[in-house]
């Protein structure tokens, strides 16, 4: 009788919901991706890959679309041009060191409401 209860407790501890298993797996995959791409110039981190297929259908239209990202990039390019103009002084460019380009990180996150946000940190 005692051994049966012990077995039950053990199995209870081992059981894990499918969602949490998939979540853990996707987190591990993301860590591996980071490790793989550390030396490359662009790093891509995709978090919660499996949660994409677990989203309810009403979230489908909220999924990130690449056009928004393009608009953001255009805005950044304009800002960069403005910065270059401000560096002009008496019609001559100041002697400035060229900055090394930072590694770009592409992050796809899922917020608590089921939105998929897209942040690329500067």
N, CA, C and O atoms as CSV, one atom per row, in Angstrom:
chain,resi,resn,atom,element,x,y,z
A,1,UNK,N,N,0.837,-1.217,0.000
A,1,UNK,CA,C,0.000,0.000,0.000
A,1,UNK,C,C,0.866,1.260,0.000
A,1,UNK,O,O,0.611,2.193,-0.761
A,2,UNK,N,N,1.871,1.282,0.840
A,2,UNK,CA,C,2.734,2.460,0.939
A,2,UNK,C,C,3.504,2.678,-0.367
A,2,UNK,O,O,3.651,3.806,-0.837
A,3,UNK,N,N,3.990,1.576,-0.939
A,3,UNK,CA,C,4.771,1.691,-2.172
A,3,UNK,C,C,3.929,2.284,-3.305
A,3,UNK,O,O,4.446,3.043,-4.125
A,4,UNK,N,N,2.636,1.945,-3.359
A,4,UNK,CA,C,1.754,2.481,-4.405
A,4,UNK,C,C,1.681,4.009,-4.320
A,4,UNK,O,O,1.781,4.696,-5.337
A,5,UNK,N,N,1.507,4.530,-3.116
A,5,UNK,CA,C,1.394,5.994,-2.975
A,5,UNK,C,C,2.693,6.658,-3.404
A,5,UNK,O,O,2.676,7.702,-4.056
A,6,UNK,N,N,3.825,6.050,-3.036
A,6,UNK,CA,C,5.110,6.621,-3.442
A,6,UNK,C,C,5.230,6.684,-4.958
A,6,UNK,O,O,5.697,7.681,-5.509
A,7,UNK,N,N,4.807,5.621,-5.628
A,7,UNK,CA,C,4.863,5.587,-7.088
A,7,UNK,C,C,4.012,6.704,-7.686
A,7,UNK,O,O,4.421,7.383,-8.628
A,8,UNK,N,N,2.817,6.877,-7.116
A,8,UNK,CA,C,1.921,7.922,-7.622
A,8,UNK,C,C,2.583,9.288,-7.515
A,8,UNK,O,O,2.540,10.089,-8.449
A,9,UNK,N,N,3.193,9.539,-6.372
A,9,UNK,CA,C,3.835,10.844,-6.157
A,9,UNK,C,C,4.953,11.044,-7.188
A,9,UNK,O,O,5.096,12.125,-7.758
A,10,UNK,N,N,5.736,9.995,-7.418
A,10,UNK,CA,C,6.831,10.116,-8.386
A,10,UNK,C,C,6.299,10.456,-9.778
A,10,UNK,O,O,6.818,11.351,-10.445
A,11,UNK,N,N,5.256,9.734,-10.215
A,11,UNK,CA,C,4.739,10.003,-11.558
A,11,UNK,C,C,4.166,11.412,-11.634
A,11,UNK,O,O,4.278,12.077,-12.664
A,12,UNK,N,N,3.559,11.861,-10.556
A,12,UNK,CA,C,2.997,13.206,-10.554
A,12,UNK,C,C,4.100,14.246,-10.771
A,12,UNK,O,O,3.920,15.215,-11.508
A,13,UNK,N,N,5.227,14.030,-10.124
A,13,UNK,CA,C,6.337,14.983,-10.266
A,13,UNK,C,C,6.858,14.994,-11.700
A,13,UNK,O,O,7.186,16.054,-12.234
A,14,UNK,N,N,6.935,13.831,-12.316
A,14,UNK,CA,C,7.499,13.739,-13.658
A,14,UNK,C,C,6.600,14.383,-14.708
A,14,UNK,O,O,7.087,14.957,-15.682
A,15,UNK,N,N,5.276,14.285,-14.508
A,15,UNK,CA,C,4.360,14.782,-15.535
A,15,UNK,C,C,4.509,16.291,-15.700
A,15,UNK,O,O,4.656,17.026,-14.723
A,16,UNK,N,N,4.470,16.724,-16.918
A,16,UNK,CA,C,4.582,18.152,-17.213
A,16,UNK,C,C,3.638,18.448,-18.372
A,16,UNK,O,O,3.481,17.631,-19.280
A,17,UNK,N,N,3.027,19.597,-18.336
A,17,UNK,CA,C,2.066,19.891,-19.404
A,17,UNK,C,C,2.805,20.021,-20.735
A,17,UNK,O,O,3.977,20.394,-20.780
A,18,UNK,N,N,2.101,19.708,-21.799
A,18,UNK,CA,C,2.694,19.751,-23.144
A,18,UNK,C,C,3.214,21.144,-23.449
A,18,UNK,O,O,4.296,21.307,-24.013
A,19,UNK,N,N,2.420,22.163,-23.065
A,19,UNK,CA,C,2.824,23.543,-23.363
A,19,UNK,C,C,4.138,23.885,-22.691
A,19,UNK,O,O,5.031,24.457,-23.316
A,20,UNK,N,N,4.261,23.531,-21.392
A,20,UNK,CA,C,5.493,23.907,-20.691
A,20,UNK,C,C,6.690,23.154,-21.253
A,20,UNK,O,O,7.797,23.692,-21.298
A,21,UNK,N,N,6.474,21.894,-21.688
A,21,UNK,CA,C,7.578,21.152,-22.303
A,21,UNK,C,C,8.021,21.830,-23.594
A,21,UNK,O,O,9.214,22.000,-23.846
A,22,UNK,N,N,7.036,22.215,-24.409
A,22,UNK,CA,C,7.367,22.865,-25.678
A,22,UNK,C,C,8.063,24.193,-25.414
A,22,UNK,O,O,9.006,24.565,-26.114
A,23,UNK,N,N,7.584,24.905,-24.391
A,23,UNK,CA,C,8.185,26.203,-24.055
A,23,UNK,C,C,9.644,26.003,-23.670
A,23,UNK,O,O,10.526,26.712,-24.156
A,24,UNK,N,N,9.894,25.034,-22.795
A,24,UNK,CA,C,11.274,24.773,-22.361
A,24,UNK,C,C,12.139,24.397,-23.565
A,24,UNK,O,O,13.273,24.856,-23.697
A,25,UNK,N,N,11.592,23.566,-24.429
A,25,UNK,CA,C,12.349,23.122,-25.602
A,25,UNK,C,C,12.702,24.315,-26.486
A,25,UNK,O,O,13.826,24.420,-26.977
A,26,UNK,N,N,11.728,25.222,-26.688
A,26,UNK,CA,C,11.991,26.374,-27.558
A,26,UNK,C,C,13.031,27.290,-26.912
A,26,UNK,O,O,13.859,27.874,-27.611
A,27,UNK,N,N,12.992,27.419,-25.570
A,27,UNK,CA,C,14.006,28.240,-24.893
A,27,UNK,C,C,15.395,27.638,-25.104
A,27,UNK,O,O,16.359,28.360,-25.361
A,28,UNK,N,N,15.491,26.315,-24.994
A,28,UNK,CA,C,16.781,25.656,-25.213
A,28,UNK,C,C,17.265,25.895,-26.632
A,28,UNK,O,O,18.438,26.193,-26.860
A,29,UNK,N,N,16.340,25.760,-27.593
A,29,UNK,CA,C,16.710,25.969,-28.995
A,29,UNK,C,C,17.224,27.390,-29.201
A,29,UNK,O,O,18.202,27.610,-29.915
A,30,UNK,N,N,16.552,28.351,-28.564
A,30,UNK,CA,C,16.968,29.745,-28.709
A,30,UNK,C,C,18.386,29.923,-28.178
A,30,UNK,O,O,19.202,30.604,-28.798
A,31,UNK,N,N,18.682,29.309,-27.022
A,31,UNK,CA,C,20.032,29.421,-26.450
A,31,UNK,C,C,21.068,28.820,-27.397
A,31,UNK,O,O,22.157,29.365,-27.576
A,32,UNK,N,N,20.705,27.672,-28.006
A,32,UNK,CA,C,21.641,27.043,-28.939
A,32,UNK,C,C,21.884,27.938,-30.151
A,32,UNK,O,O,23.009,28.053,-30.636
A,33,UNK,N,N,20.804,28.576,-30.639
A,33,UNK,CA,C,20.943,29.477,-31.787
A,33,UNK,C,C,21.924,30.591,-31.451
A,33,UNK,O,O,22.790,30.931,-32.256
A,34,UNK,N,N,21.777,31.164,-30.236
A,34,UNK,CA,C,22.666,32.258,-29.831
A,34,UNK,C,C,24.099,31.766,-29.828
A,34,UNK,O,O,24.999,32.435,-30.337
A,35,UNK,N,N,24.305,30.588,-29.249
A,35,UNK,CA,C,25.665,30.061,-29.161
A,35,UNK,C,C,26.248,29.832,-30.554
A,35,UNK,O,O,27.421,30.116,-30.799
A,36,UNK,N,N,25.419,29.316,-31.467
A,36,UNK,CA,C,25.889,29.030,-32.824
A,36,UNK,C,C,26.296,30.305,-33.552
A,36,UNK,O,O,27.331,30.355,-34.216
A,37,UNK,N,N,25.464,31.332,-33.416
A,37,UNK,CA,C,25.647,32.528,-34.243
A,37,UNK,C,C,26.454,33.624,-33.556
A,37,UNK,O,O,26.460,34.763,-34.021
A,38,UNK,N,N,27.134,33.302,-32.461
A,38,UNK,CA,C,27.843,34.352,-31.726
A,38,UNK,C,C,28.900,35.039,-32.573
A,38,UNK,O,O,29.099,36.248,-32.455
A,39,UNK,N,N,29.582,34.280,-33.427
A,39,UNK,CA,C,30.685,34.862,-34.196
A,39,UNK,C,C,30.224,35.526,-35.485
A,39,UNK,O,O,30.992,36.248,-36.120
A,40,UNK,N,N,28.977,35.286,-35.875
A,40,UNK,CA,C,28.502,35.873,-37.125
A,40,UNK,C,C,28.103,37.324,-36.872
A,40,UNK,O,O,27.940,37.743,-35.726
A,41,UNK,N,N,27.950,38.084,-37.958
A,41,UNK,CA,C,27.618,39.494,-37.793
A,41,UNK,C,C,26.162,39.703,-37.408
A,41,UNK,O,O,25.842,40.649,-36.688
A,42,UNK,N,N,25.272,38.827,-37.880
A,42,UNK,CA,C,23.866,38.973,-37.504
A,42,UNK,C,C,23.455,37.770,-36.684
A,42,UNK,O,O,23.753,36.626,-37.027
A,43,UNK,N,N,22.760,38.055,-35.583
A,43,UNK,CA,C,22.293,36.972,-34.733
A,43,UNK,C,C,20.777,36.949,-34.778
A,43,UNK,O,O,20.131,37.995,-34.718
A,44,UNK,N,N,20.224,35.780,-34.880
A,44,UNK,CA,C,18.767,35.653,-34.904
A,44,UNK,C,C,18.346,34.818,-33.713
A,44,UNK,O,O,18.769,33.672,-33.559
A,45,UNK,N,N,17.507,35.405,-32.873
A,45,UNK,CA,C,17.014,34.673,-31.716
A,45,UNK,C,C,15.507,34.549,-31.862
A,45,UNK,O,O,14.794,35.550,-31.922
A,46,UNK,N,N,15.045,33.356,-31.916
A,46,UNK,CA,C,13.599,33.153,-32.005
A,46,UNK,C,C,13.140,32.485,-30.721
A,46,UNK,O,O,13.520,31.354,-30.416
A,47,UNK,N,N,12.316,33.207,-29.977
A,47,UNK,CA,C,11.836,32.678,-28.708
A,47,UNK,C,C,10.426,32.120,-28.884
A,47,UNK,O,O,9.644,32.598,-29.706
A,48,UNK,N,N,10.134,31.119,-28.109
A,48,UNK,CA,C,8.784,30.535,-28.070
A,48,UNK,C,C,8.291,30.119,-29.459
A,48,UNK,O,O,7.203,30.507,-29.884
A,49,UNK,N,N,9.100,29.333,-30.151
A,49,UNK,CA,C,8.736,28.915,-31.497
A,49,UNK,C,C,7.419,28.137,-31.470
A,49,UNK,O,O,6.534,28.334,-32.303
A,50,UNK,N,N,7.325,27.243,-30.476
A,50,UNK,CA,C,6.166,26.363,-30.447
A,50,UNK,C,C,4.900,27.105,-30.043
A,50,UNK,O,O,3.795,26.658,-30.348
A,51,UNK,N,N,5.051,28.225,-29.365
A,51,UNK,CA,C,3.860,28.957,-28.938
A,51,UNK,C,C,3.114,29.516,-30.145
A,51,UNK,O,O,1.923,29.813,-30.053
A,52,UNK,N,N,3.802,29.662,-31.274
A,52,UNK,CA,C,3.133,30.182,-32.466
A,52,UNK,C,C,1.963,29.297,-32.856
A,52,UNK,O,O,0.894,29.786,-33.221
A,53,UNK,N,N,2.179,27.968,-32.773
A,53,UNK,CA,C,1.104,27.083,-33.204
A,53,UNK,C,C,0.066,26.895,-32.106
A,53,UNK,O,O,-1.000,26.329,-32.347
A,54,UNK,N,N,0.379,27.377,-30.881
A,54,UNK,CA,C,-0.579,27.230,-29.786
A,54,UNK,C,C,-1.493,28.443,-29.661
A,54,UNK,O,O,-2.403,28.450,-28.832
A,55,UNK,N,N,-1.256,29.478,-30.486
A,55,UNK,CA,C,-2.068,30.687,-30.377
A,55,UNK,C,C,-3.502,30.416,-30.823
A,55,UNK,O,O,-3.719,29.655,-31.766
A,56,UNK,N,N,-4.479,31.024,-30.162
A,56,UNK,CA,C,-5.862,30.901,-30.622
A,56,UNK,C,C,-6.052,31.627,-31.954
A,56,UNK,O,O,-5.281,32.535,-32.264
A,57,UNK,N,N,-7.053,31.255,-32.746
A,57,UNK,CA,C,-7.208,31.806,-34.103
A,57,UNK,C,C,-7.379,33.328,-34.142
A,57,UNK,O,O,-6.995,33.967,-35.122
A,58,UNK,N,N,-7.959,33.920,-33.071
A,58,UNK,CA,C,-8.153,35.381,-33.131
A,58,UNK,C,C,-6.832,36.139,-33.049
A,58,UNK,O,O,-6.774,37.330,-33.352
A,59,UNK,N,N,-5.764,35.438,-32.635
A,59,UNK,CA,C,-4.452,36.093,-32.575
A,59,UNK,C,C,-3.746,36.048,-33.930
A,59,UNK,O,O,-2.709,36.685,-34.117
A,60,UNK,N,N,-4.306,35.300,-34.863
A,60,UNK,CA,C,-3.610,35.078,-36.133
A,60,UNK,C,C,-3.364,36.392,-36.871
A,60,UNK,O,O,-2.332,36.554,-37.521
A,61,UNK,N,N,-4.317,37.340,-36.772
A,61,UNK,CA,C,-4.135,38.595,-37.507
A,61,UNK,C,C,-3.180,39.538,-36.782
A,61,UNK,O,O,-2.765,40.551,-37.345
A,62,UNK,N,N,-2.827,39.210,-35.527
A,62,UNK,CA,C,-1.901,40.068,-34.786
A,62,UNK,C,C,-0.446,39.692,-35.046
A,62,UNK,O,O,0.469,40.377,-34.590
A,63,UNK,N,N,-0.239,38.598,-35.783
A,63,UNK,CA,C,1.127,38.107,-35.994
A,63,UNK,C,C,1.954,39.163,-36.715
A,63,UNK,O,O,1.468,39.831,-37.627
A,64,UNK,N,N,3.200,39.306,-36.299
A,64,UNK,CA,C,4.102,40.329,-36.833
A,64,UNK,C,C,4.226,40.183,-38.336
A,64,UNK,O,O,4.420,39.080,-38.847
A,65,UNK,N,N,4.111,41.307,-39.048
A,65,UNK,CA,C,4.331,41.238,-40.494
A,65,UNK,C,C,5.562,42.051,-40.872
A,65,UNK,O,O,5.813,43.108,-40.293
A,66,UNK,N,N,6.331,41.560,-41.843
A,66,UNK,CA,C,7.636,42.149,-42.162
A,66,UNK,C,C,7.555,43.593,-42.650
A,66,UNK,O,O,8.549,44.316,-42.582
A,67,UNK,N,N,6.382,44.034,-43.147
A,67,UNK,CA,C,6.284,45.406,-43.654
A,67,UNK,C,C,6.544,46.420,-42.543
A,67,UNK,O,O,7.188,47.445,-42.766
A,68,UNK,N,N,6.031,46.122,-41.329
A,68,UNK,CA,C,6.264,47.024,-40.200
A,68,UNK,C,C,7.759,47.176,-39.955
A,68,UNK,O,O,8.249,48.273,-39.685
A,69,UNK,N,N,8.481,46.050,-40.053
A,69,UNK,CA,C,9.917,46.074,-39.820
A,69,UNK,C,C,10.601,46.957,-40.868
A,69,UNK,O,O,11.506,47.725,-40.544
A,70,UNK,N,N,10.151,46.837,-42.153
A,70,UNK,CA,C,10.736,47.650,-43.227
A,70,UNK,C,C,10.517,49.131,-42.953
A,70,UNK,O,O,11.420,49.943,-43.154
A,71,UNK,N,N,9.291,49.493,-42.485
A,71,UNK,CA,C,9.013,50.899,-42.179
A,71,UNK,C,C,9.969,51.407,-41.103
A,71,UNK,O,O,10.493,52.517,-41.188
A,72,UNK,N,N,10.185,50.561,-40.080
A,72,UNK,CA,C,11.094,50.948,-39.004
A,72,UNK,C,C,12.503,51.164,-39.530
A,72,UNK,O,O,13.200,52.086,-39.107
A,73,UNK,N,N,12.918,50.303,-40.460
A,73,UNK,CA,C,14.269,50.413,-41.007
A,73,UNK,C,C,14.404,51.707,-41.806
A,73,UNK,O,O,15.423,52.391,-41.721
A,74,UNK,N,N,13.363,52.041,-42.588
A,74,UNK,CA,C,13.408,53.284,-43.370
A,74,UNK,C,C,13.550,54.490,-42.444
A,74,UNK,O,O,14.309,55.419,-42.722
A,75,UNK,N,N,12.797,54.458,-41.327
A,75,UNK,CA,C,12.860,55.572,-40.380
A,75,UNK,C,C,14.290,55.696,-39.825
A,75,UNK,O,O,14.823,56.797,-39.691
A,76,UNK,N,N,14.899,54.535,-39.502
A,76,UNK,CA,C,16.266,54.562,-38.964
A,76,UNK,C,C,17.240,55.130,-39.987
A,76,UNK,O,O,18.143,55.888,-39.633
A,77,UNK,N,N,17.060,54.764,-41.264
A,77,UNK,CA,C,17.961,55.275,-42.297
A,77,UNK,C,C,17.855,56.794,-42.406
A,77,UNK,O,O,18.864,57.483,-42.558
A,78,UNK,N,N,16.616,57.317,-42.327
A,78,UNK,CA,C,16.438,58.768,-42.384
A,78,UNK,C,C,17.141,59.447,-41.216
A,78,UNK,O,O,17.804,60.471,-41.380
A,79,UNK,N,N,16.980,58.846,-40.007
A,79,UNK,CA,C,17.644,59.414,-38.823
A,79,UNK,C,C,19.155,59.441,-39.019
A,79,UNK,O,O,19.819,60.418,-38.671
A,80,UNK,N,N,19.690,58.365,-39.578
A,80,UNK,CA,C,21.137,58.297,-39.810
A,80,UNK,C,C,21.590,59.398,-40.771
A,80,UNK,O,O,22.636,60.013,-40.565
A,81,UNK,N,N,20.787,59.649,-41.838
A,81,UNK,CA,C,21.132,60.710,-42.786
A,81,UNK,C,C,21.147,62.068,-42.091
A,81,UNK,O,O,22.035,62.889,-42.318
A,82,UNK,N,N,20.133,62.292,-41.229
A,82,UNK,CA,C,20.087,63.562,-40.496
A,82,UNK,C,C,21.321,63.723,-39.615
A,82,UNK,O,O,21.883,64.812,-39.499
A,83,UNK,N,N,21.730,62.615,-38.998
A,83,UNK,CA,C,22.920,62.667,-38.147
A,83,UNK,C,C,24.144,63.034,-38.977
A,83,UNK,O,O,24.975,63.832,-38.545
A,84,UNK,N,N,24.256,62.448,-40.175
A,84,UNK,CA,C,25.404,62.758,-41.035
A,84,UNK,C,C,25.419,64.244,-41.369
A,84,UNK,O,O,26.479,64.871,-41.384
A,85,UNK,N,N,24.221,64.815,-41.643
A,85,UNK,CA,C,24.150,66.241,-41.958
A,85,UNK,C,C,24.626,67.085,-40.781
A,85,UNK,O,O,25.290,68.105,-40.971
A,86,UNK,N,N,24.286,66.659,-39.560
A,86,UNK,CA,C,24.678,67.454,-38.391
A,86,UNK,C,C,26.191,67.384,-38.151
A,86,UNK,O,O,26.757,68.227,-37.455
A,87,UNK,N,N,26.833,66.372,-38.734
A,87,UNK,CA,C,28.281,66.266,-38.584
A,87,UNK,C,C,29.024,67.249,-39.503
A,87,UNK,O,O,30.219,67.488,-39.325
A,88,UNK,N,N,28.314,67.811,-40.478
A,88,UNK,CA,C,28.962,68.766,-41.373
A,88,UNK,C,C,29.228,70.064,-40.608
A,88,UNK,O,O,28.388,70.517,-39.831
A,89,UNK,N,N,30.389,70.648,-40.833
A,89,UNK,CA,C,30.742,71.877,-40.118
A,89,UNK,C,C,31.554,72.747,-41.070
A,89,UNK,O,O,32.627,72.335,-41.511
A,90,UNK,N,N,31.066,73.942,-41.394
A,90,UNK,CA,C,31.711,74.841,-42.355
A,90,UNK,C,C,31.932,74.155,-43.708
A,90,UNK,O,O,32.945,74.374,-44.372
A,91,UNK,N,N,30.975,73.332,-44.093
A,91,UNK,CA,C,31.073,72.684,-45.396
A,91,UNK,C,C,32.071,71.549,-45.454
A,91,UNK,O,O,32.239,70.925,-46.502
A,92,UNK,N,N,32.737,71.270,-44.343
A,92,UNK,CA,C,33.685,70.156,-44.339
A,92,UNK,C,C,33.272,69.148,-43.273
A,92,UNK,O,O,32.727,69.501,-42.227
A,93,UNK,N,N,33.544,67.903,-43.570
A,93,UNK,CA,C,33.219,66.887,-42.565
A,93,UNK,C,C,34.298,66.909,-41.495
A,93,UNK,O,O,35.487,67.056,-41.775
A,94,UNK,N,N,33.836,66.757,-40.253
A,94,UNK,CA,C,34.812,66.622,-39.169
A,94,UNK,C,C,35.522,65.285,-39.333
A,94,UNK,O,O,34.954,64.327,-39.858
A,95,UNK,N,N,36.752,65.233,-38.884
A,95,UNK,CA,C,37.468,63.960,-38.945
A,95,UNK,C,C,36.960,63.081,-37.819
A,95,UNK,O,O,37.247,63.312,-36.644
A,96,UNK,N,N,36.205,62.076,-38.202
A,96,UNK,CA,C,35.641,61.196,-37.180
A,96,UNK,C,C,36.033,59.763,-37.482
A,96,UNK,O,O,36.135,59.346,-38.636
A,97,UNK,N,N,36.248,59.032,-36.415
A,97,UNK,CA,C,36.519,57.610,-36.594
A,97,UNK,C,C,35.250,56.932,-37.076
A,97,UNK,O,O,34.149,57.275,-36.646
A,98,UNK,N,N,35.411,55.974,-37.966
A,98,UNK,CA,C,34.225,55.245,-38.405
A,98,UNK,C,C,33.881,54.226,-37.331
A,98,UNK,O,O,34.736,53.475,-36.862
A,99,UNK,N,N,32.625,54.219,-36.958
A,99,UNK,CA,C,32.201,53.298,-35.899
A,99,UNK,C,C,32.010,51.907,-36.489
A,99,UNK,O,O,31.551,51.744,-37.620
A,100,UNK,N,N,32.379,50.905,-35.685
A,100,UNK,CA,C,32.136,49.524,-36.110
A,100,UNK,C,C,30.650,49.250,-36.004
A,100,UNK,O,O,29.989,49.703,-35.070
A,101,UNK,N,N,30.127,48.505,-36.968
A,101,UNK,CA,C,28.706,48.168,-36.919
A,101,UNK,C,C,28.459,47.146,-35.818
A,101,UNK,O,O,29.187,46.164,-35.673
A,102,UNK,N,N,27.417,47.406,-35.053
A,102,UNK,CA,C,27.069,46.459,-33.997
A,102,UNK,C,C,26.432,45.227,-34.619
A,102,UNK,O,O,25.874,45.274,-35.716
A,103,UNK,N,N,26.531,44.119,-33.885
A,103,UNK,CA,C,25.833,42.917,-34.337
A,103,UNK,C,C,24.344,43.181,-34.217
A,103,UNK,O,O,23.867,43.639,-33.178
A,104,UNK,N,N,23.618,42.893,-35.273
A,104,UNK,CA,C,22.173,43.109,-35.224
A,104,UNK,C,C,21.517,41.897,-34.596
A,104,UNK,O,O,21.827,40.754,-34.934
A,105,UNK,N,N,20.606,42.168,-33.677
A,105,UNK,CA,C,19.871,41.075,-33.049
A,105,UNK,C,C,18.420,41.177,-33.448
A,105,UNK,O,O,17.781,42.219,-33.299
A,106,UNK,N,N,17.921,40.085,-33.953
A,106,UNK,CA,C,16.521,40.043,-34.364
A,106,UNK,C,C,15.786,39.225,-33.316
A,106,UNK,O,O,16.056,38.036,-33.145
A,107,UNK,N,N,14.856,39.865,-32.614
A,107,UNK,CA,C,14.169,39.132,-31.557
A,107,UNK,C,C,12.678,39.072,-31.841
A,107,UNK,O,O,12.045,40.086,-32.134
A,108,UNK,N,N,12.141,37.893,-31.752
A,108,UNK,CA,C,10.699,37.741,-31.918
A,108,UNK,C,C,10.158,37.232,-30.591
A,108,UNK,O,O,10.454,36.112,-30.176
A,109,UNK,N,N,9.374,38.053,-29.941
A,109,UNK,CA,C,8.854,37.713,-28.618
A,109,UNK,C,C,7.354,37.573,-28.658
A,109,UNK,O,O,6.685,38.172,-29.500
A,110,UNK,N,N,6.830,36.787,-27.752
A,110,UNK,CA,C,5.383,36.728,-27.608
A,110,UNK,C,C,5.029,37.312,-26.254
A,110,UNK,O,O,5.476,36.816,-25.220
A,111,UNK,N,N,4.230,38.362,-26.263
A,111,UNK,CA,C,3.837,38.999,-25.009
A,111,UNK,C,C,2.758,38.179,-24.320
A,111,UNK,O,O,2.263,37.185,-24.851
A,112,UNK,N,N,2.407,38.631,-23.108
A,112,UNK,CA,C,1.426,37.878,-22.330
A,112,UNK,C,C,0.071,37.825,-23.038
A,112,UNK,O,O,-0.656,36.843,-22.891
A,113,UNK,N,N,-0.283,38.861,-23.802
A,113,UNK,CA,C,-1.607,38.865,-24.446
A,113,UNK,C,C,-1.617,37.999,-25.702
A,113,UNK,O,O,-2.659,37.879,-26.347
A,114,UNK,N,N,-0.507,37.403,-26.060
A,114,UNK,CA,C,-0.476,36.584,-27.267
A,114,UNK,C,C,-0.002,37.367,-28.478
A,114,UNK,O,O,0.019,36.837,-29.589
A,115,UNK,N,N,0.382,38.639,-28.274
A,115,UNK,CA,C,0.928,39.423,-29.386
A,115,UNK,C,C,2.341,38.965,-29.656
A,115,UNK,O,O,3.060,38.555,-28.745
A,116,UNK,N,N,2.727,39.035,-30.897
A,116,UNK,CA,C,4.122,38.742,-31.218
A,116,UNK,C,C,4.784,40.071,-31.515
A,116,UNK,O,O,4.502,40.699,-32.536
A,117,UNK,N,N,5.654,40.496,-30.634
A,117,UNK,CA,C,6.333,41.773,-30.828
A,117,UNK,C,C,7.619,41.544,-31.572
A,117,UNK,O,O,8.147,40.432,-31.582
A,118,UNK,N,N,8.130,42.590,-32.200
A,118,UNK,CA,C,9.381,42.451,-32.937
A,118,UNK,C,C,10.281,43.594,-32.510
A,118,UNK,O,O,10.049,44.742,-32.889
A,119,UNK,N,N,11.299,43.295,-31.732
A,119,UNK,CA,C,12.203,44.364,-31.307
A,119,UNK,C,C,13.581,44.079,-31.858
A,119,UNK,O,O,14.071,42.952,-31.779
A,120,UNK,N,N,14.208,45.106,-32.421
A,120,UNK,CA,C,15.619,44.908,-32.720
A,120,UNK,C,C,16.368,45.943,-31.905
A,120,UNK,O,O,16.365,47.125,-32.247
A,121,UNK,N,N,17.011,45.506,-30.826
A,121,UNK,CA,C,17.676,46.453,-29.930
A,121,UNK,C,C,18.827,47.155,-30.622
A,121,UNK,O,O,19.503,46.555,-31.457
A,122,UNK,N,N,19.063,48.426,-30.289
A,122,UNK,CA,C,20.142,49.168,-30.950
A,122,UNK,C,C,21.445,48.930,-30.244
A,122,UNK,O,O,22.475,49.469,-30.650
